[in-house]
Amino acid sequence: MTTHIREIAFDTETTGLNPNDGDRIIEIGAVEMINHIPTGKTFRTLIHPRRPVSADTVRITGITDEHLKDAPFFEEEHVIGAFLEFIGDDMLVA
């Protein structure tokens, strides 16, 4: 019997590195892998941070306030719920 190991490799982009100063997540991206090989299934969402993104954030990520103006807020169920559904109970790789 062959064992299939499902892992989710994910990354986030943020407005900065200090949540105590109000920095927030602006993007979550994830890739499904079976036995360390990408399957082609992906997850991606932009998230409205309720604040402007800095010039450094735009330079690093390419994500601008314009990209985020209609994005959902992090706490909206379809944002976190959709991510949790995508990852299931499987191993996360950051």
C-alpha positions in Angstrom: 0.0 0.0 0.0 1.3 3.4 -1.0 1.1 6.2 1.6 0.3 9.6 0.2 1.5 12.5 2.4 -0.4 15.7 1.9 1.4 18.9 2.8 0.4 22.6 2.4 3.3 25.0 1.7 2.1 28.5 2.5 3.4 32.1 2.7 2.0 35.4 3.8 2.6 39.0 2.8 2.1 41.8 5.3 2.1 45.5 5.6 5.3 45.2 7.7 6.9 43.2 10.4 5.4 44.6 13.6 1.8 43.7 14.5 2.1 45.8 17.7 2.5 48.8 15.3 -0.6 47.8 13.4 1.0 45.7 10.6 -1.4 43.2 9.2 -1.5 40.3 6.7 -2.4 41.4 3.1 -2.1 38.1 1.3 -2.1 34.3 2.0 -1.0 31.9 -0.7 -0.7 28.1 -0.4 0.2 25.1 -2.6 -0.9 21.6 -2.1 1.8 18.9 -2.3 1.4 15.1 -2.3 4.7 13.3 -1.4 6.5 16.7 -1.8 5.3 17.2 -5.3 3.0 20.1 -6.2 -0.4 18.9 -7.4 -1.5 22.1 -9.0 -4.1 22.9 -6.3 -3.5 26.3 -4.9 -5.1 28.9 -2.6 -4.7 32.6 -2.7 -6.5 35.5 -1.2 -5.8 39.2 -0.8 -6.8 40.7 2.6 -7.7 44.3 3.3 -5.5 45.5 6.2 -7.6 48.5 7.2 -4.6 50.7 6.7 -2.5 51.9 3.8 0.4 49.7 2.7 3.9 51.3 2.9 6.1 52.0 -0.1 8.4 49.2 1.1 5.5 46.8 1.1 4.6 47.8 -2.5 8.3 47.5 -3.5 8.7 44.0 -2.0 5.3 42.5 -2.8 3.9 44.6 -5.7 0.6 44.7 -3.8 -0.8 48.2 -3.7 -3.7 49.9 -1.8 -5.6 49.7 -5.2 -5.2 45.9 -5.2 -6.6 45.7 -1.7 -9.5 48.2 -1.9 -12.2 45.6 -2.5 -10.5 42.7 -0.7 -12.2 41.1 2.3 -11.1 41.7 5.9 -9.2 39.0 7.6 -11.9 38.2 10.2 -14.5 37.6 7.5 -15.5 33.9 7.6 -14.9 33.2 4.0 -11.3 34.3 4.3 -10.1 32.2 7.2 -12.8 29.6 6.7 -11.7 29.0 3.1 -8.0 28.8 4.1 -8.8 26.3 6.9 -10.9 24.2 4.5 -8.0 24.2 2.0 -5.5 23.0 4.5 -7.7 20.5 6.3 -5.8 18.5 9.0 -2.7 18.3 6.9 0.9 19.4 7.7 1.8 23.0 7.1 5.1 24.1 5.7 5.9 27.8 6.0 
